[in-house]
Amino acid sequence: MDLRAMLLFLCLCALTISPTEASIPKCCRETAVKIPLAMLLKVVRYEEQQIGACDIKALVLYVSGRRSPVCAHPQVRKSVLSILKKRRLRKHKSGAWGYARRGAPSAVRFSR
């Protein structure tokens, strides 16, 4: 019986010591208000960090070409949303192939 209790205790200790993402949230400690436009244009997605498990409100930007996310001030959200919206509209206008034909008219009218 003592062996089972000791084994259970060791398993519980191992579970509490091992790092898991669910137990320790990754939080932004500081935010940047000025983000270069070149970086904003490379934003793939973003998440809003709320106060709760983390100490400050922040916008977590996932930028293509960077391993770690960028922590931005929540004021940057408007700029990120407008860039993502323009990118989505441009992709929608370009058609199913994913690129726009240059010099092609947007609508062709046939005369009778």
N, CA, C and O atoms as a MOPAC input file, in Angstrom:
PM7 MOZYME 1SCF
protein

 N      0.82200 1    -1.19300 1     0.00000 1
 C      0.00000 1     0.00000 1     0.00000 1
 C      0.86400 1     1.25400 1     0.00000 1
 O      0.54400 1     2.22500 1    -0.68700 1
 N      1.93900 1     1.24700 1     0.75000 1
 C      2.80900 1     2.40900 1     0.80600 1
 C      3.49000 1     2.65700 1    -0.53300 1
 O      3.75500 1     3.80400 1    -0.89200 1
 N      3.76900 1     1.60600 1    -1.26100 1
 C      4.39000 1     1.74500 1    -2.57600 1
 C      3.43300 1     2.42700 1    -3.56500 1
 O      3.85800 1     3.26800 1    -4.35700 1
 N      2.15800 1     2.07200 1    -3.52000 1
 C      1.16200 1     2.69900 1    -4.38600 1
 C      0.98800 1     4.18200 1    -4.05100 1
 O      0.89900 1     5.02200 1    -4.94600 1
 N      0.94100 1     4.48700 1    -2.77700 1
 C      0.78600 1     5.87800 1    -2.35300 1
 C      2.00000 1     6.70600 1    -2.78500 1
 O      1.86400 1     7.84200 1    -3.24000 1
 N      3.17800 1     6.11800 1    -2.63400 1
 C      4.39900 1     6.82000 1    -3.03100 1
 C      4.43600 1     7.03000 1    -4.54000 1
 O      4.84500 1     8.09700 1    -4.99800 1
 N      4.01800 1     6.03800 1    -5.32100 1
 C      3.97800 1     6.14700 1    -6.77100 1
 C      2.96400 1     7.20900 1    -7.21600 1
 O      3.23500 1     7.98600 1    -8.13100 1
 N      1.81500 1     7.23600 1    -6.57400 1
 C      0.80600 1     8.25300 1    -6.87100 1
 C      1.32600 1     9.64500 1    -6.55300 1
 O      1.11300 1    10.58300 1    -7.32200 1
 N      2.00000 1     9.78100 1    -5.43500 1
 C      2.58200 1    11.06200 1    -5.04000 1
 C      3.62900 1    11.52800 1    -6.04800 1
 O      3.66500 1    12.71000 1    -6.39100 1
 N      4.46900 1    10.63400 1    -6.52300 1
 C      5.49200 1    10.97900 1    -7.50800 1
 C      4.86500 1    11.38900 1    -8.84500 1
 O      5.33900 1    12.31400 1    -9.50500 1
 N      3.81200 1    10.69800 1    -9.22900 1
 C      3.12600 1    11.06900 1   -10.48800 1
 C      2.51300 1    12.45600 1   -10.38300 1
 O      2.61300 1    13.25600 1   -11.31400 1
 N      1.88500 1    12.73800 1    -9.26400 1
 C      1.29400 1    14.06500 1    -9.07600 1
 C      2.35900 1    15.15800 1    -9.04900 1
 O      2.14800 1    16.24500 1    -9.58600 1
 N      3.47700 1    14.87800 1    -8.44100 1
 C      4.58200 1    15.85100 1    -8.42800 1
 C      5.11700 1    16.08700 1    -9.83400 1
 O      5.42100 1    17.22000 1   -10.20400 1
 N      5.23000 1    15.02800 1   -10.60800 1
 C      5.73500 1    15.16700 1   -11.97600 1
 C      4.77300 1    15.99400 1   -12.82300 1
 O      5.20800 1    16.78100 1   -13.66300 1
 N      3.48600 1    15.82400 1   -12.61100 1
 C      2.49800 1    16.59200 1   -13.37700 1
 C      2.52800 1    18.07500 1   -13.01900 1
 O      2.37100 1    18.92400 1   -13.89600 1
 N      2.72400 1    18.39000 1   -11.76900 1
 C      2.73900 1    19.79300 1   -11.37100 1
 C      4.03300 1    20.48700 1   -11.77300 1
 O      4.02900 1    21.69500 1   -12.01000 1
 N      5.13500 1    19.75700 1   -11.85700 1
 C      6.41800 1    20.35500 1   -12.21700 1
 C      6.54900 1    20.54800 1   -13.71700 1
 O      7.14900 1    21.53000 1   -14.15300 1
 N      6.00900 1    19.64700 1   -14.51500 1
 C      6.17000 1    19.73500 1   -15.97200 1
 C      5.44500 1    20.96700 1   -16.50700 1
 O      4.29700 1    21.21700 1   -16.13800 1
 N      6.10600 1    21.74100 1   -17.37400 1
 C      5.47900 1    22.95300 1   -17.90500 1
 C      4.42700 1    22.61600 1   -18.95400 1
 O      4.65200 1    21.80800 1   -19.85500 1
 N      3.29100 1    23.24800 1   -18.81100 1
 C      2.22900 1    23.11100 1   -19.80200 1
 C      1.74500 1    24.50300 1   -20.16300 1
 O      1.79800 1    25.41600 1   -19.33900 1
 N      1.28000 1    24.66700 1   -21.37500 1
 C      0.79500 1    25.97000 1   -21.81100 1
 C     -0.51800 1    26.33300 1   -21.14000 1
 O     -0.83100 1    27.51500 1   -20.99800 1
 N     -1.28400 1    25.35000 1   -20.72900 1
 C     -2.56000 1    25.63100 1   -20.10300 1
 C     -2.39100 1    26.21600 1   -18.70200 1
 O     -3.22400 1    26.99900 1   -18.24800 1
 N     -1.32300 1    25.83800 1   -18.02800 1
 C     -1.15400 1    26.30200 1   -16.65800 1
 C     -0.44300 1    27.65000 1   -16.58300 1
 O     -0.74100 1    28.44600 1   -15.69300 1
 N      0.48000 1    27.92100 1   -17.48400 1
 C      1.22700 1    29.17600 1   -17.45300 1
 C      0.94900 1    29.94600 1   -18.74100 1
 O      1.48900 1    29.59400 1   -19.79000 1
 N      0.11500 1    30.98900 1   -18.68600 1
 C     -0.16100 1    31.74300 1   -19.91400 1
 C      1.02100 1    32.60400 1   -20.32300 1
 O      1.76200 1    33.10400 1   -19.47600 1
 N      1.18900 1    32.77000 1   -21.61500 1
 C      2.23800 1    33.64500 1   -22.13000 1
 C      1.63700 1    35.04300 1   -22.25600 1
 O      0.71700 1    35.26800 1   -23.04100 1
 N      2.16200 1    35.95500 1   -21.48700 1
 C      1.60200 1    37.30700 1   -21.43000 1
 C      2.60800 1    38.33200 1   -21.93400 1
 O      3.82000 1    38.15600 1   -21.81100 1
 N      2.07600 1    39.40200 1   -22.50000 1
 C      2.90400 1    40.54400 1   -22.86100 1
 C      3.17500 1    41.34400 1   -21.58700 1
 O      2.25900 1    41.61300 1   -20.81000 1
 N      4.41500 1    41.71500 1   -21.38200 1
 C      4.76900 1    42.50100 1   -20.20000 1
 C      4.77900 1    43.98900 1   -20.49800 1
 O      4.54600 1    44.81400 1   -19.61500 1
 N      5.05500 1    44.32500 1   -21.76600 1
 C      5.04000 1    45.72600 1   -22.17900 1
 C      4.57800 1    45.79300 1   -23.62500 1
 O      4.68500 1    44.81800 1   -24.36800 1
 N      4.07000 1    46.94200 1   -24.01400 1
 C      3.52700 1    47.10000 1   -25.36400 1
 C      4.21700 1    48.24600 1   -26.08800 1
 O      4.74700 1    49.17100 1   -25.47200 1
 N      4.19600 1    48.15800 1   -27.40200 1
 C      4.76000 1    49.22000 1   -28.23400 1
 C      3.61500 1    49.96300 1   -28.90800 1
 O      2.69200 1    49.34400 1   -29.43700 1
 N      3.67800 1    51.27900 1   -28.88700 1
 C      2.65100 1    52.08900 1   -29.52900 1
 C      3.00500 1    52.30600 1   -30.99300 1
 O      2.12900 1    52.29500 1   -31.85800 1
 N      4.28900 1    52.50200 1   -31.26700 1
 C      4.72300 1    52.73300 1   -32.64700 1
 C      5.25100 1    51.42300 1   -33.24400 1
 O      6.29600 1    50.91300 1   -32.84000 1
 N      4.50900 1    50.90300 1   -34.20400 1
 C      4.89800 1    49.69400 1   -34.91400 1
 C      5.19400 1    50.11800 1   -36.34900 1
 O      4.37600 1    50.81600 1   -36.94800 1
 N      6.32800 1    49.72500 1   -36.92300 1
 C      6.63800 1    50.11700 1   -38.30200 1
 C      5.58400 1    49.58900 1   -39.28000 1
 O      5.04900 1    48.49400 1   -39.11100 1
 N      5.30600 1    50.38900 1   -40.29700 1
 C      4.31000 1    50.01600 1   -41.29100 1
 C      4.68900 1    48.72400 1   -42.00800 1
 O      3.81700 1    47.91500 1   -42.32700 1
 N      5.96700 1    48.52600 1   -42.26100 1
 C      6.41300 1    47.29300 1   -42.92400 1
 C      6.04200 1    46.06800 1   -42.10200 1
 O      5.69300 1    45.02800 1   -42.66100 1
 N      6.11400 1    46.18400 1   -40.77900 1
 C      5.74300 1    45.06900 1   -39.91900 1
 C      4.22600 1    44.89100 1   -39.88600 1
 O      3.73000 1    43.76500 1   -39.88800 1
 N      3.49100 1    46.00400 1   -39.85600 1
 C      2.03000 1    45.91900 1   -39.84600 1
 C      1.49900 1    45.26000 1   -41.11100 1
 O      0.48600 1    44.56100 1   -41.07200 1
 N      2.17100 1    45.47700 1   -42.22000 1
 C      1.73600 1    44.87700 1   -43.48000 1
 C      1.95900 1    43.36400 1   -43.50400 1
 O      1.35700 1    42.66200 1   -44.31700 1
 N      2.81900 1    42.86000 1   -42.62000 1
 C      3.10800 1    41.42400 1   -42.58100 1
 C      2.31000 1    40.68000 1   -41.51200 1
 O      2.53400 1    39.48900 1   -41.29400 1
 N      1.37500 1    41.37300 1   -40.83900 1
 C      0.58300 1    40.73100 1   -39.79400 1
 C     -0.32500 1    39.68100 1   -40.42400 1
 O     -1.06300 1    39.95900 1   -41.36900 1
 N     -0.25300 1    38.47200 1   -39.88000 1
 C     -1.07100 1    37.36600 1   -40.36800 1
 C     -2.37400 1    37.28200 1   -39.57800 1
 O     -3.44900 1    37.11600 1   -40.15300 1
 N     -2.26800 1    37.39900 1   -38.26000 1
 C     -3.43700 1    37.39300 1   -37.38800 1
 C     -3.06700 1    38.09600 1   -36.09000 1
 O     -1.90000 1    38.39800 1   -35.83900 1
 N     -4.08000 1    38.35000 1   -35.27500 1
 C     -3.83900 1    39.00000 1   -33.99700 1
 C     -4.78000 1    38.43100 1   -32.94600 1
 O     -5.81700 1    37.85300 1   -33.27000 1
 N     -4.40800 1    38.60000 1   -31.69400 1
 C     -5.23200 1    38.21200 1   -30.55500 1
 C     -5.22600 1    39.36400 1   -29.56700 1
 O     -4.24900 1    40.10600 1   -29.46300 1
 N     -6.32000 1    39.50200 1   -28.84900 1
 C     -6.39100 1    40.53600 1   -27.82800 1
 C     -6.12800 1    39.90500 1   -26.47000 1
 O     -6.79800 1    38.95100 1   -26.07600 1
 N     -5.15500 1    40.44300 1   -25.76500 1
 C     -4.82900 1    39.97500 1   -24.42200 1
 C     -5.61800 1    40.81800 1   -23.43300 1
 O     -5.49400 1    42.04300 1   -23.42500 1
 N     -6.41200 1    40.18600 1   -22.61500 1
 C     -7.24200 1    40.89300 1   -21.64500 1
 C     -6.60900 1    40.82900 1   -20.26100 1
 O     -5.74800 1    39.99000 1   -19.99500 1
 N     -7.04200 1    41.71300 1   -19.40000 1
 C     -6.58100 1    41.69000 1   -18.01400 1
 C     -7.29600 1    40.54000 1   -17.31600 1
 O     -8.50500 1    40.36600 1   -17.46600 1
 N     -6.56900 1    39.79100 1   -16.58300 1
 C     -7.08900 1    38.60300 1   -15.90400 1
 C     -5.88300 1    37.78300 1   -15.50700 1
 O     -5.26500 1    38.01700 1   -14.46900 1
 N     -5.55900 1    36.81800 1   -16.35000 1
 C     -4.35800 1    36.03900 1   -16.11800 1
 C     -3.11700 1    36.89300 1   -16.39100 1
 O     -2.05400 1    36.66000 1   -15.81800 1
 N     -3.26600 1    37.87900 1   -17.26800 1
 C     -2.15900 1    38.78600 1   -17.60900 1
 C     -2.40100 1    40.14900 1   -16.96900 1
 O     -3.53600 1    40.49800 1   -16.64500 1
 N     -1.33300 1    40.91000 1   -16.79000 1
 C     -1.42300 1    42.16700 1   -16.05400 1
 C     -1.93600 1    43.34200 1   -16.88100 1
 O     -2.56300 1    44.24800 1   -16.33300 1
 N     -1.68200 1    43.34500 1   -18.19600 1
 C     -2.03400 1    44.49900 1   -19.01200 1
 C     -2.84200 1    44.07800 1   -20.23700 1
 O     -2.80400 1    42.92300 1   -20.66100 1
 N     -3.57700 1    45.04500 1   -20.79500 1
 C     -4.24300 1    44.81700 1   -22.07200 1
 C     -3.20400 1    44.99100 1   -23.17300 1
 O     -2.37500 1    45.90000 1   -23.12400 1
 N     -3.26100 1    44.11800 1   -24.15200 1
 C     -2.30500 1    44.20800 1   -25.25300 1
 C     -2.89900 1    43.55200 1   -26.48900 1
 O     -3.86400 1    42.79100 1   -26.41400 1
 N     -2.30100 1    43.86500 1   -27.61300 1
 C     -2.65200 1    43.25100 1   -28.88000 1
 C     -1.45900 1    42.39900 1   -29.28500 1
 O     -0.36300 1    42.92100 1   -29.49400 1
 N     -1.66300 1    41.10200 1   -29.39600 1
 C     -0.58100 1    40.18700 1   -29.74500 1
 C     -0.62600 1    39.98400 1   -31.25600 1
 O     -1.56100 1    39.38000 1   -31.78100 1
 N      0.39100 1    40.49500 1   -31.94900 1
 C      0.44500 1    40.43000 1   -33.40300 1
 C      1.34300 1    39.28700 1   -33.84300 1
 O      2.48500 1    39.17400 1   -33.39700 1
 N      0.82000 1    38.44000 1   -34.72200 1
 C      1.60900 1    37.36000 1   -35.29600 1
 C      2.04300 1    37.80300 1   -36.68800 1
 O      1.22200 1    37.93900 1   -37.59500 1
 N      3.34400 1    38.02500 1   -36.84100 1
 C      3.91900 1    38.59300 1   -38.05300 1
 C      4.63300 1    37.49000 1   -38.82500 1
 O      5.38100 1    36.70200 1   -38.24700 1
 N      4.39600 1    37.44000 1   -40.14200 1
 C      5.08400 1    36.42800 1   -40.94700 1
 C      6.57300 1    36.76400 1   -40.99600 1
 O      6.95600 1    37.92500 1   -41.14300 1
 N      7.39700 1    35.74000 1   -40.87200 1
 C      8.84100 1    35.93400 1   -40.86500 1
 C      9.42500 1    36.11700 1   -39.47800 1
 O     10.64200 1    36.23400 1   -39.33700 1
 N      8.59000 1    36.14400 1   -38.45400 1
 C      9.07500 1    36.28600 1   -37.07200 1
 C      8.62000 1    35.08800 1   -36.25900 1
 O      7.49600 1    34.60900 1   -36.40900 1
 N      9.49700 1    34.61600 1   -35.40800 1
 C      9.13800 1    33.48000 1   -34.55500 1
 C      8.25700 1    33.90400 1   -33.39600 1
 O      7.25200 1    33.25800 1   -33.10200 1
 N      8.63300 1    34.98300 1   -32.74500 1
 C      7.88700 1    35.42100 1   -31.57100 1
 C      6.87400 1    36.49600 1   -31.95500 1
 O      7.14000 1    37.31400 1   -32.83500 1
 N      5.72700 1    36.49900 1   -31.30500 1
 C      4.73300 1    37.52600 1   -31.59600 1
 C      5.17300 1    38.89000 1   -31.07000 1
 O      6.03900 1    38.98900 1   -30.20000 1
 N      4.55900 1    39.93300 1   -31.61500 1
 C      4.86300 1    41.30900 1   -31.22800 1
 C      3.73800 1    41.80100 1   -30.33300 1
 O      2.56400 1    41.61800 1   -30.65300 1
 N      4.08700 1    42.42500 1   -29.21400 1
 C      3.09300 1    42.97600 1   -28.29800 1
 C      2.89100 1    44.44900 1   -28.61600 1
 O      3.82300 1    45.24900 1   -28.53000 1
 N      1.67600 1    44.79300 1   -28.97900 1
 C      1.36000 1    46.17000 1   -29.35100 1
 C      0.29600 1    46.72900 1   -28.41200 1
 O     -0.45200 1    45.98500 1   -27.77700 1
 N      0.24700 1    48.04500 1   -28.34200 1
 C     -0.77000 1    48.73100 1   -27.55000 1
 C     -2.12500 1    48.53900 1   -28.22900 1
 O     -2.18100 1    48.46400 1   -29.45700 1
 N     -3.21600 1    48.45700 1   -27.47000 1
 C     -4.53800 1    48.26700 1   -28.07800 1
 C     -4.94000 1    49.34700 1   -29.08800 1
 O     -5.82900 1    49.11300 1   -29.90600 1
 N     -4.30500 1    50.52700 1   -29.04800 1
 C     -4.59800 1    51.58600 1   -30.02900 1
 C     -4.22900 1    51.16000 1   -31.45000 1
 O     -4.78600 1    51.68700 1   -32.41300 1
 N     -3.31500 1    50.23000 1   -31.59200 1
 C     -2.84200 1    49.78700 1   -32.90500 1
 C     -3.90700 1    48.92300 1   -33.60100 1
 O     -3.80500 1    48.65300 1   -34.79800 1
 N     -4.91200 1    48.49900 1   -32.85600 1
 C     -5.95100 1    47.60100 1   -33.38700 1
 C     -6.63100 1    48.17600 1   -34.62600 1
 O     -6.89200 1    47.44100 1   -35.57800 1
 N     -6.92200 1    49.47300 1   -34.63000 1
 C     -7.59000 1    50.09700 1   -35.78500 1
 C     -6.73800 1    49.97200 1   -37.04500 1
 O     -7.25200 1    49.66400 1   -38.12000 1
 N     -5.46300 1    50.20700 1   -36.91300 1
 C     -4.56100 1    50.10000 1   -38.05900 1
 C     -4.48700 1    48.66400 1   -38.56500 1
 O     -4.52000 1    48.42400 1   -39.77200 1
 N     -4.38600 1    47.71400 1   -37.64700 1
 C     -4.29600 1    46.30600 1   -38.03800 1
 C     -5.58300 1    45.86900 1   -38.73000 1
 O     -5.53800 1    45.17800 1   -39.74700 1
 N     -6.73000 1    46.27100 1   -38.18300 1
 C     -8.00300 1    45.89600 1   -38.79300 1
 C     -8.15200 1    46.47500 1   -40.19400 1
 O     -8.63000 1    45.78900 1   -41.09700 1
 N     -7.74900 1    47.72600 1   -40.38500 1
 C     -7.87800 1    48.32100 1   -41.71600 1
 C     -6.94700 1    47.64000 1   -42.72000 1
 O     -7.32400 1    47.44900 1   -43.87600 1
 N     -5.74700 1    47.27500 1   -42.29700 1
 C     -4.81200 1    46.58100 1   -43.19700 1
 C     -5.34700 1    45.20200 1   -43.56000 1
 O     -5.31700 1    44.81200 1   -44.72700 1
 N     -5.83900 1    44.45900 1   -42.56300 1
 C     -6.38600 1    43.13200 1   -42.84400 1
 C     -7.63000 1    43.21100 1   -43.72600 1
 O     -7.84900 1    42.34700 1   -44.57500 1
 N     -8.44200 1    44.24200 1   -43.52500 1
 C     -9.64300 1    44.41200 1   -44.34400 1
 C     -9.26600 1    44.71800 1   -45.79500 1
 O     -9.85000 1    44.15600 1   -46.72200 1
 N     -8.29500 1    45.60600 1   -45.99100 1
 C     -7.85300 1    45.92500 1   -47.34600 1
 C     -7.25100 1    44.70400 1   -48.03100 1
 O     -7.46100 1    44.48900 1   -49.22500 1
 N     -6.50400 1    43.90700 1   -47.27600 1
 C     -5.91200 1    42.69800 1   -47.84100 1
 C     -7.00500 1    41.71100 1   -48.24900 1
 O     -6.91700 1    41.08100 1   -49.30300 1
 N     -8.03100 1    41.58000 1   -47.41300 1
 C     -9.13200 1    40.67200 1   -47.71300 1
 C     -9.90300 1    41.14000 1   -48.94500 1
 O    -10.27200 1    40.32200 1   -49.78800 1
 N    -10.14900 1    42.44700 1   -49.05900 1
 C    -10.84900 1    42.99200 1   -50.22300 1
 C    -10.02500 1    42.81500 1   -51.48800 1
 O    -10.56700 1    42.47300 1   -52.53900 1
 N     -8.71600 1    43.04700 1   -51.39700 1
 C     -7.83900 1    42.89600 1   -52.55100 1
 C     -7.82500 1    41.44100 1   -53.01100 1
 O     -7.83200 1    41.16400 1   -54.21000 1
 N     -7.80400 1    40.52400 1   -52.06400 1
 C     -7.79800 1    39.11100 1   -52.40200 1
 C     -9.13300 1    38.70800 1   -53.03500 1
 O     -9.17200 1    37.88500 1   -53.94900 1
 N    -10.22100 1    39.29600 1   -52.54000 1
 C    -11.54400 1    38.99700 1   -53.08200 1
 C    -11.69700 1    39.53400 1   -54.50200 1
 O    -12.29100 1    38.87700 1   -55.35700 1
 N    -11.16200 1    40.72400 1   -54.75300 1
 C    -11.26600 1    41.33200 1   -56.09000 1
 C    -10.39400 1    40.61200 1   -57.10700 1
 O    -10.71000 1    40.59700 1   -58.29700 1
 N     -9.30800 1    40.01700 1   -56.65000 1
 C     -8.36700 1    39.40700 1   -57.58800 1
 C     -8.90500 1    38.10700 1   -58.17700 1
 O     -8.35500 1    37.61600 1   -59.16300 1
 N     -9.93800 1    37.54900 1   -57.61600 1
 C    -10.55400 1    36.36500 1   -58.18800 1
 C    -10.06000 1    35.08500 1   -57.56200 1
 O     -9.37300 1    35.09100 1   -56.54100 1
 N    -10.42700 1    33.98300 1   -58.19800 1
 C    -10.13900 1    32.67100 1   -57.63500 1
 C     -8.66800 1    32.29800 1   -57.73600 1
 O     -8.19300 1    31.46500 1   -56.96500 1
 N     -7.94300 1    32.89300 1   -58.66500 1
 C     -6.53900 1    32.50300 1   -58.85900 1
 C     -5.60500 1    33.16300 1   -57.86300 1
 O     -4.44800 1    32.75600 1   -57.75500 1
 N     -6.07000 1    34.17200 1   -57.12700 1
 C     -5.24400 1    34.77400 1   -56.09400 1
 C     -4.36400 1    35.91100 1   -56.57700 1
 O     -3.55700 1    36.42500 1   -55.80200 1
 N     -4.49200 1    36.32000 1   -57.82600 1
 C     -3.72200 1    37.46400 1   -58.28400 1
 C     -4.58500 1    38.26700 1   -59.25400 1
 O     -5.46900 1    37.72300 1   -59.91500 1
 N     -4.31600 1    39.55500 1   -59.32500 1
 C     -5.08300 1    40.42400 1   -60.20800 1
 C     -4.37100 1    40.54400 1   -61.54700 1
 O     -3.14400 1    40.63000 1   -61.60400 1
 N     -5.13400 1    40.54700 1   -62.59600 1
 C     -4.53000 1    40.73400 1   -63.91400 1
 C     -4.30500 1    42.22200 1   -64.12300 1
 O     -5.22300 1    43.02500 1   -63.95400 1
 N     -3.11700 1    42.57800 1   -64.48000 1
 C     -2.81100 1    43.98900 1   -64.68400 1
 C     -3.27900 1    44.42500 1   -66.06400 1
 O     -3.11300 1    43.70700 1   -67.05000 1
 N     -3.85400 1    45.58800 1   -66.11400 1
 C     -4.29800 1    46.14800 1   -67.38200 1
 C     -5.62000 1    45.59900 1   -67.85800 1
 O     -6.14300 1    46.05400 1   -68.87500 1
 N     -6.17200 1    44.63800 1   -67.15400 1
 C     -7.45100 1    44.07300 1   -67.56500 1
 C     -8.58400 1    44.94500 1   -67.01200 1
 O     -8.51600 1    45.38500 1   -65.86500 1
 N     -9.60500 1    45.19400 1   -67.80000 1
 C    -10.71600 1    45.99600 1   -67.29100 1
 C    -11.47900 1    45.21900 1   -66.22100 1
 O    -11.53700 1    43.99000 1   -66.24400 1
 N    -12.05700 1    45.96000 1   -65.29200 1
 C    -12.77000 1    45.28400 1   -64.22000 1
 C    -14.10500 1    44.72400 1   -64.69600 1
 O    -14.57800 1    43.72200 1   -64.15900 1
 N    -14.70900 1    45.34600 1   -65.68100 1
 C    -15.95600 1    44.85100 1   -66.23800 1
 C    -15.92100 1    45.05400 1   -67.75400 1
 O    -15.48900 1    46.10100 1   -68.23700 1
 N    -16.36900 1    44.07100 1   -68.48100 1
 C    -16.37200 1    44.15200 1   -69.92500 1
 C    -17.80600 1    44.36900 1   -70.39800 1
 O    -18.71400 1    43.61900 1   -70.03900 1
 N    -17.99200 1    45.40900 1   -71.20900 1
 C    -19.32000 1    45.67900 1   -71.74500 1
 C    -19.35200 1    45.28000 1   -73.21200 1
 O    -18.45100 1    45.59700 1   -73.98800 1
 N    -20.39500 1    44.59300 1   -73.55700 1
 C    -20.58500 1    44.18200 1   -74.93700 1
 C    -21.59400 1    45.12300 1   -75.58500 1
 O    -22.67100 1    45.35200 1   -75.03500 1
 N    -21.25600 1    45.66100 1   -76.73500 1
 C    -22.18100 1    46.54500 1   -77.43300 1
 C    -23.02800 1    45.73000 1   -78.39200 1
 O    -22.55300 1    44.73700 1   -78.94300 1
 N    -24.28300 1    46.13500 1   -78.60000 1
 C    -25.19100 1    45.40500 1   -79.49000 1
 C    -25.33100 1    46.11300 1   -80.79700 1
 O    -26.05700 1    45.64800 1   -81.67600 1

